[in-house]
Amino acid sequence: MSDVDDKPRAKAEDKPLADPGLREPADEQSALLQAADASLQAEGEGAAVTELGATKYVQTAFFAAGITIAYLASKVLNAIWNILAEWPAAARQVPQLLRYGEDERPTFTLIAGAVVGLFLTVHYYRKEALRRWAGEVASELSKVTWPKREQVTNGTIVVLAAGAFATVYVGLLDRLWSFVTTLVYGA
C-alpha cells in the first residue's frame, strides 16, 4: 500500500570516501530527491494527495470541529453577555457590560469564540490517543465500498415510487371505508 521503498539504503558514512567515483552526501540527497520527483511525475499528479491517506480526513474533521466549536462558543458568549447586560445587579458591578451595544457584541464574542475553538481544537489534536482513534475510524471508513451514482439514483426512484403507491393505496382504502361506514351508519 505504501509508496515508500522498504529496502534498506546504505548510509553515506558506510561508504569509503577514498573512492573517486562516489558522490558527496549532498549530491546523493539531491539525486534521491530528483528520483522521487521523477517517480511522482511518472505516477501522475494525484499521487501526492494519496500519500496522506486517512490523515487528511482526520485533519479535516478536527478543522470542522474547531469551526463548529468557535461558532457555538460565540453564540453562547453573546447570549451570556446579553443576559448579564440586562441584569441590573451585574450591570452595576461590571459597568463595562453596557459599554457596547447589542449590535456590537457579536463581533467581540465571535473573536472570543474563535480563540476558544482554536484552543480546544489544538488541545485535543495534540492528544495522541484521540488522534489515533480518529485515524482508525477514517481508515475503516476508507475501506467502505460506497454505491455508485446509478445505484443511488435507482434506489431513490424505487423508494419514491413505493411511497407514492402506498399513499394512493391507503388513500383509496380510506375513501372506501368512509363510503362503507356512511352507508352503514348513515350521515
FIBALO-421689 format. One record per residue (C-alpha): y, x, z; residue number from 1; residue in one letter. Coordinates in pm, 1 decimal, padded with zeros to 6 digits. Last residue first. Layout:
N
+----------+----------+----------+-----+---+
|       yy |       xx |       zz |   k | r |
+----------+----------+----------+-----+---+
|        Y |        X |        Z | NUM | A |
...
+----------+----------+----------+-----+---+
END
This chain:
187
+----------+----------+----------+-----+---+
|       yy |       xx |       zz |   k | r |
+----------+----------+----------+-----+---+
|  01061.4 | -07482.9 |  00758.0 | 187 | A |
|  00699.6 | -07584.6 |  00783.4 | 186 | G |
|  00427.1 | -07427.9 |  00995.1 | 185 | Y |
|  00154.1 | -07397.9 |  00736.1 | 184 | V |
|  00358.5 | -07381.2 |  00415.9 | 183 | L |
|  00623.9 | -07154.3 |  00571.7 | 182 | T |
|  00348.8 | -06932.0 |  00713.5 | 181 | T |
|  00194.3 | -06894.2 |  00367.9 | 180 | V |
|  00527.4 | -06811.9 |  00199.5 | 179 | F |
|  00615.4 | -06551.8 |  00466.3 | 178 | S |
|  00269.1 | -06400.1 |  00429.9 | 177 | W |
|  00315.9 | -06372.5 |  00053.0 | 176 | L |
|  00665.1 | -06223.5 |  00089.8 | 175 | R |
|  00540.4 | -05968.8 |  00344.2 | 174 | D |
|  00240.9 | -05880.3 |  00127.4 | 173 | L |
|  00476.1 | -05824.2 | -00166.9 | 172 | L |
|  00699.4 | -05595.2 |  00041.4 | 171 | G |
|  00396.5 | -05403.4 |  00174.9 | 170 | V |
|  00274.2 | -05341.3 | -00181.3 | 169 | Y |
|  00621.4 | -05250.9 | -00315.7 | 168 | V |
|  00678.7 | -05000.4 | -00035.4 | 167 | T |
|  00328.7 | -04855.0 | -00065.5 | 166 | A |
|  00375.7 | -04804.7 | -00440.9 | 165 | F |
|  00715.2 | -04638.7 | -00389.1 | 164 | A |
|  00572.2 | -04406.7 | -00123.4 | 163 | G |
|  00273.6 | -04318.4 | -00342.7 | 162 | A |
|  00507.2 | -04242.7 | -00635.0 | 161 | A |
|  00737.4 | -04028.3 | -00416.9 | 160 | L |
|  00443.1 | -03834.2 | -00268.8 | 159 | V |
|  00282.8 | -03778.3 | -00611.1 | 158 | V |
|  00614.6 | -03662.6 | -00762.2 | 157 | I |
|  00668.2 | -03419.6 | -00474.3 | 156 | T |
|  00318.3 | -03276.6 | -00517.2 | 155 | G |
|  00376.2 | -03226.1 | -00889.3 | 154 | N |
|  00707.9 | -03048.9 | -00827.4 | 153 | T |
|  00558.0 | -02826.9 | -00556.3 | 152 | V |
|  00265.6 | -02732.9 | -00779.8 | 151 | Q |
|  00497.7 | -02658.0 | -01072.5 | 150 | E |
|  00718.8 | -02435.7 | -00855.4 | 149 | R |
|  00423.6 | -02223.7 | -00748.8 | 148 | K |
|  00274.9 | -02256.3 | -00402.1 | 147 | P |
|  00323.9 | -01977.8 | -00147.1 | 146 | W |
|  00035.9 | -01744.4 | -00072.8 | 145 | T |
|  00103.5 | -01616.5 |  00276.9 | 144 | V |
|  00066.3 | -01240.5 |  00324.0 | 143 | K |
|  00444.4 | -01193.8 |  00361.0 | 142 | S |
|  00433.2 | -01436.5 |  00652.5 | 141 | L |
|  00192.4 | -01206.0 |  00836.4 | 140 | E |
|  00423.0 | -00907.8 |  00787.2 | 139 | S |
|  00725.1 | -01109.6 |  00897.4 | 138 | A |
|  00544.5 | -01212.4 |  01216.8 | 137 | V |
|  00432.0 | -00854.0 |  01278.3 | 136 | E |
|  00786.0 | -00726.9 |  01225.6 | 135 | G |
|  00924.1 | -00986.3 |  01466.6 | 134 | A |
|  00670.3 | -00872.7 |  01727.7 | 133 | W |
|  00761.0 | -00504.8 |  01667.4 | 132 | R |
|  01132.5 | -00584.7 |  01701.5 | 131 | R |
|  01070.2 | -00772.9 |  02025.1 | 130 | L |
|  00858.0 | -00491.9 |  02170.0 | 129 | A |
|  01103.7 | -00220.9 |  02060.7 | 128 | E |
|  01406.6 | -00375.0 |  02228.1 | 127 | K |
|  01705.4 | -00229.9 |  02039.2 | 126 | R |
|  01735.4 | -00545.5 |  01830.9 | 125 | Y |
|  01779.4 | -00745.6 |  02151.4 | 124 | Y |
|  02088.0 | -00556.2 |  02265.4 | 123 | H |
|  02229.7 | -00524.8 |  01913.7 | 122 | V |
|  02206.6 | -00900.7 |  01864.2 | 121 | T |
|  02339.5 | -00976.8 |  02210.7 | 120 | L |
|  02643.7 | -00750.5 |  02168.7 | 119 | F |
|  02723.3 | -00871.7 |  01819.0 | 118 | L |
|  02697.4 | -01237.1 |  01920.7 | 117 | G |
|  02913.6 | -01185.0 |  02232.2 | 116 | V |
|  03176.5 | -00995.6 |  02030.7 | 115 | V |
|  03172.4 | -01264.0 |  01761.5 | 114 | A |
|  03209.0 | -01533.3 |  02028.0 | 113 | G |
|  03514.4 | -01354.9 |  02172.7 | 112 | A |
|  03670.6 | -01337.4 |  01825.6 | 111 | I |
|  03590.2 | -01703.6 |  01763.8 | 110 | L |
|  03727.5 | -01792.5 |  02107.6 | 109 | T |
|  04058.3 | -01629.9 |  02021.2 | 108 | F |
|  04096.6 | -01810.1 |  01690.5 | 107 | T |
|  03967.6 | -02137.8 |  01834.9 | 106 | P |
|  04248.5 | -02135.1 |  02095.5 | 105 | R |
|  04541.6 | -02151.0 |  01852.7 | 104 | E |
|  04513.7 | -02525.1 |  01764.5 | 103 | D |
|  04475.1 | -02625.8 |  02128.8 | 102 | E |
|  04796.6 | -02447.9 |  02223.9 | 101 | G |
|  04818.8 | -02102.4 |  02376.9 | 100 | Y |
|  04988.5 | -02015.3 |  02708.3 |  99 | R |
|  04823.3 | -02306.1 |  02886.5 |  98 | L |
|  04521.9 | -02106.6 |  03005.5 |  97 | L |
|  04760.1 | -01824.2 |  03102.8 |  96 | Q |
|  04867.1 | -02039.1 |  03400.4 |  95 | P |
|  04547.7 | -01945.2 |  03586.8 |  94 | V |
|  04554.1 | -02097.8 |  03938.4 |  93 | Q |
|  04782.2 | -02389.0 |  03847.9 |  92 | R |
|  04595.5 | -02458.9 |  03521.4 |  91 | A |
|  04262.6 | -02447.0 |  03706.6 |  90 | A |
|  04382.4 | -02704.7 |  03962.8 |  89 | A |
|  04529.2 | -02927.8 |  03689.9 |  88 | P |
|  04211.3 | -02945.5 |  03475.3 |  87 | W |
|  04321.3 | -02994.8 |  03115.6 |  86 | E |
|  04333.7 | -02620.5 |  03046.0 |  85 | A |
|  03991.7 | -02574.5 |  03209.0 |  84 | L |
|  03833.4 | -02833.0 |  02978.6 |  83 | I |
|  03997.7 | -02682.2 |  02669.2 |  82 | N |
|  03890.8 | -02328.9 |  02764.9 |  81 | W |
|  03533.6 | -02443.4 |  02832.2 |  80 | I |
|  03517.5 | -02620.6 |  02495.2 |  79 | A |
|  03654.3 | -02313.0 |  02315.6 |  78 | N |
|  03404.2 | -02088.3 |  02494.8 |  77 | L |
|  03117.5 | -02318.1 |  02395.3 |  76 | V |
|  03232.2 | -02329.9 |  02031.7 |  75 | K |
|  03278.8 | -01951.6 |  02015.0 |  74 | S |
|  02938.5 | -01892.6 |  02173.6 |  73 | A |
|  02771.9 | -02124.2 |  01922.6 |  72 | L |
|  02926.4 | -01944.9 |  01624.6 |  71 | Y |
|  02855.3 | -01596.0 |  01759.1 |  70 | A |
|  02496.8 | -01690.9 |  01846.6 |  69 | I |
|  02442.2 | -01827.0 |  01496.6 |  68 | T |
|  02590.2 | -01515.7 |  01336.2 |  67 | I |
|  02373.9 | -01291.9 |  01553.8 |  66 | G |
|  02061.3 | -01496.1 |  01478.5 |  65 | A |
|  02131.5 | -01463.0 |  01105.4 |  64 | A |
|  02165.4 | -01084.2 |  01140.4 |  63 | F |
|  01847.2 | -01065.1 |  01351.0 |  62 | F |
|  01661.1 | -01267.6 |  01088.6 |  61 | A |
|  01795.6 | -01049.1 |  00807.0 |  60 | T |
|  01684.4 | -00735.9 |  00991.5 |  59 | Q |
|  01335.8 | -00879.1 |  01038.9 |  58 | V |
|  01319.6 | -00986.7 |  00674.6 |  57 | Y |
|  01424.6 | -00640.5 |  00554.7 |  56 | K |
|  01161.8 | -00484.4 |  00778.6 |  55 | T |
|  00882.7 | -00680.7 |  00608.5 |  54 | A |
|  00865.9 | -00431.7 |  00322.9 |  53 | G |
|  01149.9 | -00179.6 |  00325.7 |  52 | L |
|  00992.1 |  00017.6 |  00040.5 |  51 | E |
|  00995.2 | -00293.6 | -00176.3 |  50 | T |
|  01367.7 | -00257.5 | -00246.0 |  49 | V |
|  01336.5 |  00097.6 | -00377.9 |  48 | A |
|  01063.1 | -00006.0 | -00621.1 |  47 | A |
|  01278.1 | -00270.0 | -00788.2 |  46 | G |
|  01445.0 | -00012.2 | -01016.6 |  45 | E |
|  01128.8 |  00065.6 | -01203.9 |  44 | G |
|  00813.7 |  00266.0 | -01140.1 |  43 | E |
|  00922.6 |  00551.4 | -01368.4 |  42 | A |
|  01270.1 |  00555.8 | -01215.6 |  41 | Q |
|  01122.1 |  00580.2 | -00868.3 |  40 | L |
|  00886.2 |  00857.8 | -00980.4 |  39 | S |
|  01176.0 |  01053.8 | -01131.7 |  38 | A |
|  01381.2 |  01018.2 | -00814.8 |  37 | D |
|  01087.4 |  01141.8 | -00605.4 |  36 | A |
|  01037.4 |  01439.2 | -00837.3 |  35 | A |
|  01407.9 |  01523.3 | -00818.8 |  34 | Q |
|  01397.7 |  01505.4 | -00438.7 |  33 | L |
|  01091.4 |  01731.2 | -00429.7 |  32 | L |
|  01264.0 |  01982.2 | -00659.0 |  31 | A |
|  01573.0 |  01971.5 | -00437.4 |  30 | S |
|  01357.9 |  02045.4 | -00135.3 |  29 | Q |
|  01181.7 |  02333.2 | -00308.5 |  28 | E |
|  01512.4 |  02483.6 | -00416.7 |  27 | D |
|  01635.9 |  02469.5 | -00056.3 |  26 | A |
|  01306.3 |  02625.3 |  00060.9 |  25 | P |
|  01355.5 |  02926.3 | -00169.3 |  24 | E |
|  01133.4 |  02941.7 | -00473.0 |  23 | R |
|  00819.2 |  03146.6 | -00507.4 |  22 | L |
|  00757.8 |  03361.8 | -00817.2 |  21 | G |
|  00897.2 |  03676.8 | -00652.4 |  20 | P |
|  00612.1 |  03684.3 | -00399.6 |  19 | D |
|  00749.1 |  03850.9 | -00086.8 |  18 | A |
|  00841.8 |  03514.5 |  00062.9 |  17 | L |
|  00486.4 |  03452.3 |  00183.1 |  16 | P |
|  00413.9 |  03084.1 |  00201.3 |  15 | K |
|  00346.2 |  02919.6 |  00536.5 |  14 | D |
|  00716.2 |  02912.1 |  00628.6 |  13 | E |
|  00792.5 |  02691.6 |  00325.5 |  12 | A |
|  00548.5 |  02434.8 |  00455.6 |  11 | K |
|  00246.8 |  02336.4 |  00254.4 |  10 | A |
|  00214.3 |  01967.1 |  00193.7 |   9 | R |
| -00050.9 |  01744.9 |  00341.2 |   8 | P |
| -00158.2 |  01469.7 |  00104.8 |   7 | K |
| -00051.7 |  01117.8 |  00215.1 |   6 | D |
|  00182.9 |  01060.2 | -00080.1 |   5 | D |
|  00422.3 |  00781.3 |  00015.5 |   4 | V |
|  00419.9 |  00468.1 | -00196.9 |   3 | D |
|  00237.1 |  00282.8 |  00076.5 |   2 | S |
|  00000.0 |  00000.0 |  00000.0 |   1 | M |
+----------+----------+----------+-----+---+
END
